[in-house]
Structure formats: C-alpha cells, structure tokens
C-alpha cells in the first residue's frame, strides 16, 4: 500500500476530528473547521455503524495521526503484544517513541510529516550519530539533536522560534537554543494526550 498523497484535510473530515496533519495551517487556516462534514456525495446518509466499522475507523485514525502505513501499524501492534503491559497502552507508547514523533513533539517540526522528512534527509542525530530512519525507536536517556551543519539553514532558524512557543510532554527535556532533546523517561499512557480508543484497535487486530 502506497503512502497517501492526497489532500490531508479530507482525512480530518473522514475521521471527524482535527488530526493536525498540516502543522501551523491547522491552526491558522483549517478546512475542517469550515467544513466538518465527511467527504463524499453521500455524506448526509444515515446508516447503522457496525462494530467492525468503529474498530476500523479508530485504527485508521491512529495510523493517519502518526503517519504510518498499515504494515508498519501491524508490526507495531505485534511488538506491543510482546511487551509487558496492556497492549493498547504499549501500542501508543511505541508510536510516541518513534524518532519522527519525538522531533515533532520537541517543536523542531510543525507536523509529523515534516519531521519524517527532516529525519530522512539526515538533519537529525541520535546520540551524536545521524539517524535517517523515522520509525527508529528512541529509548529513555537518548539525546536527539539537529545536525550541526543543518542549524545554519533558514528552516531551523525559523523552527527555533516555533519550538520555544510549543508545549512539550513531560517525558521530553527540550533545549531549543541548543537544538537538543532528551527523552527523560519512556512515556506512559497518562502522559500521552492522543485521542484514540486503543481498545477498539486491539479488538480490530484480534479478530
């Protein structure tokens, strides 16, 4: 399955909530706020929603929010099953611990898609070594930094001001001036504000 390259506002409308896929534009110019109805010509049709449909929508919401493909999502779920603790909680912890998500949560990117691009282009280091795999899991204690040579780029000069204004989760320790982020501890479910019903996702993959 290829990555979705269509209008991302359509995805927000389909899931019935803002997924913040366009970064700053989701705050200043949000299509979902003007047109929250689902896409398609039959959007007003009322029909009974099955349990499978509810589970599928919740899984799709999480996938689109974190920008992962179905195969990646399934692999993350399988890993969560093998990890001690509630599978749904561990699934979100693994998704939050992805390198692209850590860069996004740190404020150095305005969206996860942008963070994924920064990682892929070699602008991000983990423990002093360039990391180019967005799905890489960041562990507690690891240091994520912007590559020294990249800091002079205009993008990162602008990103510095943005990063200073963004709220950050308690499991990250961010120093915008030095372009560094340290994962203080592995995030827990109560520290993750993502509005996803993980039980429905577990039920979907357990069918």
C-alpha positions as CSV (number, residue, x, y, z in Angstrom):
1,X,0.0,0.0,0.0
2,X,1.5,3.4,-1.1
3,X,1.6,6.4,1.2
4,X,-1.4,8.8,0.9
5,X,-0.5,11.9,-1.1
6,X,-4.0,13.5,-1.4
7,X,-5.5,16.4,0.5
8,X,-4.9,15.8,4.2
9,X,-7.9,17.9,5.3
10,X,-10.0,15.2,3.7
11,X,-8.6,12.7,6.2
12,X,-9.6,15.0,9.1
13,X,-13.1,15.3,7.8
14,X,-13.3,11.5,7.4
15,X,-12.2,10.9,11.0
16,X,-14.4,13.7,12.3
17,X,-11.6,15.5,14.2
18,X,-8.6,17.6,13.6
19,X,-5.5,15.3,13.2
20,X,-3.1,18.3,12.9
21,X,-1.5,16.9,9.7
22,X,-0.6,20.3,8.2
23,X,1.2,21.9,11.1
24,X,0.7,25.6,11.5
25,X,-2.0,25.7,8.9
26,X,-4.2,23.5,11.1
27,X,-4.3,26.5,13.5
28,X,-4.5,29.4,11.1
29,X,-6.3,28.0,8.1
30,X,-8.3,24.9,8.9
31,X,-10.6,23.4,6.3
32,X,-12.2,21.0,8.9
33,X,-13.5,23.9,11.0
34,X,-15.2,25.4,7.9
35,X,-16.5,22.1,6.6
36,X,-16.6,19.3,9.3
37,X,-18.9,17.0,7.4
38,X,-17.5,13.7,6.0
39,X,-16.2,13.8,2.4
40,X,-18.3,12.2,-0.4
41,X,-21.6,12.8,-2.1
42,X,-23.5,10.6,0.4
43,X,-22.2,12.3,3.5
44,X,-25.6,13.0,4.9
45,X,-26.9,9.5,4.6
46,X,-27.6,7.9,8.0
47,X,-26.7,4.3,8.4
48,X,-26.0,1.9,11.2
49,X,-22.4,1.7,12.1
50,X,-21.2,-1.9,12.8
51,X,-18.6,-2.8,15.5
52,X,-16.1,-3.6,12.8
53,X,-16.5,-0.1,11.3
54,X,-15.9,1.5,14.7
55,X,-12.8,-0.6,15.2
56,X,-11.5,0.1,11.7
57,X,-12.1,3.9,12.0
58,X,-10.2,4.0,15.3
59,X,-7.3,2.1,13.8
60,X,-7.3,4.4,10.7
61,X,-7.4,7.5,12.9
62,X,-4.3,6.4,14.8
63,X,-2.5,5.4,11.5
64,X,-3.2,8.7,9.9
65,X,-2.3,10.7,13.0
66,X,1.1,9.1,13.3
67,X,1.7,8.8,9.6
68,X,2.3,5.1,9.4
69,X,1.4,2.6,6.8
70,X,-0.7,-0.5,7.5
71,X,2.2,-2.9,7.5
72,X,4.1,-0.6,10.0
73,X,1.0,-0.3,12.2
74,X,0.5,-4.1,12.3
75,X,4.2,-4.6,13.1
76,X,4.0,-2.1,15.9
77,X,0.9,-3.8,17.3
78,X,2.7,-7.2,17.2
79,X,5.6,-5.7,19.1
80,X,3.2,-4.2,21.6
81,X,1.6,-7.6,22.2
82,X,5.0,-9.0,23.1
83,X,5.7,-6.1,25.6
84,X,4.7,-6.3,29.2
85,X,1.6,-4.3,30.0
86,X,-1.7,-3.5,28.3
87,X,-1.3,-4.0,24.6
88,X,-3.3,-0.8,23.7
89,X,-1.2,1.3,26.0
90,X,2.1,-0.2,24.8
91,X,1.0,0.5,21.2
92,X,0.6,4.2,21.9
93,X,3.9,4.2,23.8
94,X,5.7,2.7,20.8
95,X,4.1,5.2,18.4
96,X,5.1,8.1,20.6
97,X,8.7,6.8,20.9
98,X,9.2,6.9,17.1
99,X,12.0,9.3,16.1
100,X,9.8,11.4,13.8
101,X,7.3,11.8,16.6
102,X,10.0,12.9,19.1
103,X,11.2,15.5,16.6
104,X,7.6,16.7,16.2
105,X,6.9,16.8,19.9
106,X,10.1,18.7,20.5
107,X,8.8,21.5,18.3
108,X,11.6,21.3,15.6
109,X,8.9,20.3,13.0
110,X,5.4,21.6,12.7
111,X,3.9,18.3,11.7
112,X,4.9,14.6,11.8
113,X,5.2,14.5,8.0
114,X,7.7,17.4,8.2
115,X,9.6,15.6,11.0
116,X,9.7,12.5,8.9
117,X,11.2,14.4,6.0
118,X,13.9,16.1,8.3
119,X,14.9,12.6,9.6
120,X,15.0,11.1,6.1
121,X,17.2,14.0,4.8
122,X,19.8,13.4,7.5
123,X,19.2,16.6,9.6
124,X,18.7,14.7,12.9
125,X,21.2,12.9,15.1
126,X,20.6,10.4,17.9
127,X,23.5,10.2,20.5
128,X,25.8,12.0,18.1
129,X,25.2,9.8,15.0
130,X,23.0,10.7,12.0
131,X,19.7,8.8,12.1
132,X,17.8,8.5,8.8
133,X,15.0,6.0,9.8
134,X,11.9,7.9,11.0
135,X,10.5,4.7,12.6
136,X,13.6,4.3,14.8
137,X,12.5,3.9,18.5
138,X,14.1,6.4,20.8
139,X,14.9,5.0,24.2
140,X,14.9,6.7,27.6
141,X,18.1,8.6,28.1
142,X,18.9,9.1,24.4
143,X,19.8,12.5,23.1
144,X,18.2,13.7,19.9
145,X,19.8,16.8,18.2
146,X,19.7,18.7,15.0
147,X,22.9,18.1,12.9
148,X,25.4,20.9,13.5
149,X,25.7,21.7,9.8
150,X,21.9,22.0,9.4
151,X,21.5,24.6,12.1
152,X,22.5,27.4,9.8
153,X,19.7,26.6,7.4
154,X,16.9,29.2,7.4
155,X,14.3,26.5,8.2
156,X,15.9,25.7,11.5
157,X,16.4,29.4,12.3
158,X,12.6,29.8,11.9
159,X,11.9,26.5,13.7
160,X,13.8,27.8,16.8
161,X,11.2,30.5,17.4
162,X,8.4,27.9,16.8
163,X,9.9,25.4,19.2
164,X,10.1,28.0,22.0
165,X,6.3,28.5,21.9
166,X,5.2,24.9,21.7
167,X,4.0,22.8,24.7
168,X,6.1,19.7,25.4
169,X,5.2,16.4,27.1
170,X,6.8,15.8,30.5
171,X,8.8,12.8,29.2
172,X,10.9,15.1,27.0
173,X,13.5,17.6,28.1
174,X,14.0,20.2,25.3
175,X,16.6,22.9,24.9
176,X,15.6,24.9,21.8
177,X,18.6,27.1,21.9
178,X,21.0,24.2,21.6
179,X,18.6,22.2,19.3
180,X,18.6,19.2,21.6
181,X,16.0,16.9,23.1
182,X,16.5,14.2,25.6
183,X,13.9,11.5,26.3
184,X,13.9,11.7,30.1
185,X,11.8,8.6,30.5
186,X,9.6,6.3,28.5
187,X,6.2,7.9,28.1
188,X,3.3,6.4,30.0
189,X,-0.3,6.2,28.8
190,X,-1.5,9.0,31.0
191,X,1.2,11.3,29.6
192,X,0.0,10.7,26.0
193,X,-2.8,13.1,25.0
194,X,-3.7,11.3,21.7
195,X,-7.5,10.9,21.5
196,X,-7.6,7.3,20.4
197,X,-9.6,4.4,21.9
198,X,-6.8,1.8,21.9
199,X,-9.2,-0.9,23.0
200,X,-11.0,-0.7,19.7
201,X,-7.7,-1.1,17.8
202,X,-6.8,-4.1,19.9
203,X,-10.2,-5.6,19.1
204,X,-9.7,-4.9,15.4
205,X,-6.4,-6.7,15.2
206,X,-7.6,-9.5,17.4
207,X,-10.4,-10.5,15.1
